[in-house]
Amino acid sequence: MIRKLSIAAAFVLVAASAQAQTPPLNFDQAAYITCKEAHAMRPEARKALAIFLAEHSARYRGVVVPDGEMGAQLGHLVRGGCTLAPDAYLFTVVDRAIVAELPRLAKRK
């Protein structure tokens, strides 16, 4: 009986781990991923998720997500925010980074 429970628990952990490896398919799912959960994802999936959330936030704020040095600055702000608050939602951290850099971002046309 105990062996059956441990096997079932292992399947649940494997399923949760596999779910943590794949990025969400829509904003409603992506908005509730914490920094800790994002950190458990593969680097490509985590980057795609962060870009998706940054583009959503930038559209709402009326700016464009920059490339190059300014984009790297936003990435550093997000990394720092997630380091300080790993249980925070990644979208909140990304949005606050964009708000912090709002005066320096190009307006959307």
C-alpha positions as CSV (number, residue, x, y, z in Angstrom):
1,M,0.0,0.0,0.0
2,I,2.8,2.4,0.9
3,R,4.6,1.6,-2.3
4,K,1.5,2.4,-4.3
5,L,1.2,5.8,-2.6
6,S,4.8,6.6,-3.2
7,I,4.5,5.7,-6.9
8,A,1.3,7.9,-7.2
9,A,3.2,10.7,-5.4
10,A,6.1,10.3,-7.9
11,F,3.7,10.6,-10.8
12,V,2.2,13.8,-9.4
13,L,5.6,15.3,-9.0
14,V,6.6,14.3,-12.5
15,A,3.4,15.8,-13.9
16,A,3.9,19.0,-11.9
17,S,7.5,19.2,-13.1
18,A,6.5,18.7,-16.7
19,Q,3.9,21.4,-16.3
20,A,6.5,23.8,-14.9
21,Q,8.7,23.2,-18.0
22,T,6.1,24.4,-20.6
23,P,5.1,28.0,-20.9
24,P,1.4,28.9,-20.5
25,L,-0.8,29.3,-23.6
26,N,-2.7,32.4,-22.8
27,F,-2.4,35.5,-20.6
28,D,-4.9,34.3,-18.0
29,Q,-2.5,31.4,-17.3
30,A,0.7,33.4,-17.6
31,A,-0.4,36.2,-15.2
32,Y,-0.4,33.8,-12.2
33,I,3.0,32.3,-12.6
34,T,5.3,33.2,-9.8
35,C,8.9,34.1,-10.1
36,K,9.8,30.8,-8.4
37,E,7.7,28.8,-10.9
38,A,9.3,30.7,-13.8
39,H,12.7,29.9,-12.4
40,A,11.9,26.2,-12.6
41,M,11.2,26.5,-16.3
42,R,13.7,25.8,-19.1
43,P,15.6,29.1,-20.0
44,E,14.0,29.3,-23.4
45,A,10.5,28.9,-22.0
46,R,11.2,31.4,-19.2
47,K,12.5,34.0,-21.7
48,A,9.5,33.5,-24.0
49,L,7.2,33.9,-21.0
50,A,8.9,37.1,-19.8
51,I,8.8,38.6,-23.3
52,F,5.1,37.7,-23.7
53,L,4.3,39.4,-20.4
54,A,6.5,42.4,-21.1
55,E,4.8,43.0,-24.5
56,H,1.4,42.7,-22.8
57,S,2.4,45.3,-20.2
58,A,4.0,47.6,-22.7
59,R,0.9,47.6,-24.9
60,Y,-1.2,48.5,-21.9
61,R,1.2,51.3,-20.9
62,G,1.4,52.6,-24.5
63,V,5.1,52.0,-25.0
64,V,7.3,49.6,-26.9
65,V,9.6,47.0,-25.3
66,P,13.1,48.0,-26.3
67,D,15.9,45.9,-27.7
68,G,19.6,46.3,-26.8
69,E,20.8,48.0,-23.7
70,M,17.4,49.3,-22.5
71,G,15.9,45.8,-22.9
72,A,18.8,44.4,-20.9
73,Q,18.1,47.0,-18.2
74,L,14.5,45.9,-18.0
75,G,15.7,42.3,-17.7
76,H,18.0,43.2,-14.8
77,L,15.2,45.0,-13.0
78,V,13.0,41.9,-13.4
79,R,15.8,39.6,-12.2
80,G,16.3,41.8,-9.2
81,G,12.6,42.0,-8.4
82,C,12.3,38.2,-8.6
83,T,15.4,37.7,-6.4
84,L,13.8,40.0,-3.7
85,A,10.3,38.5,-4.0
86,P,10.4,34.9,-5.5
87,D,6.7,34.4,-4.5
88,A,5.6,37.5,-6.5
89,Y,3.8,37.0,-9.7
90,L,6.2,37.4,-12.6
91,F,3.7,39.7,-14.5
92,T,3.7,42.1,-11.5
93,V,7.5,42.2,-11.5
94,V,7.7,42.8,-15.2
95,D,5.0,45.5,-15.2
96,R,6.7,47.3,-12.3
97,A,10.0,47.2,-14.2
98,I,8.3,48.8,-17.2
99,V,6.6,51.4,-15.1
100,A,10.0,52.3,-13.5
101,E,11.5,52.8,-17.0
102,L,8.3,54.4,-18.5
103,P,9.8,57.9,-19.0
104,R,12.7,56.4,-21.0
105,L,10.7,54.1,-23.2
106,A,9.5,55.0,-26.7
107,K,5.8,55.6,-27.1
108,R,3.7,53.2,-29.2
109,K,2.5,54.5,-32.5
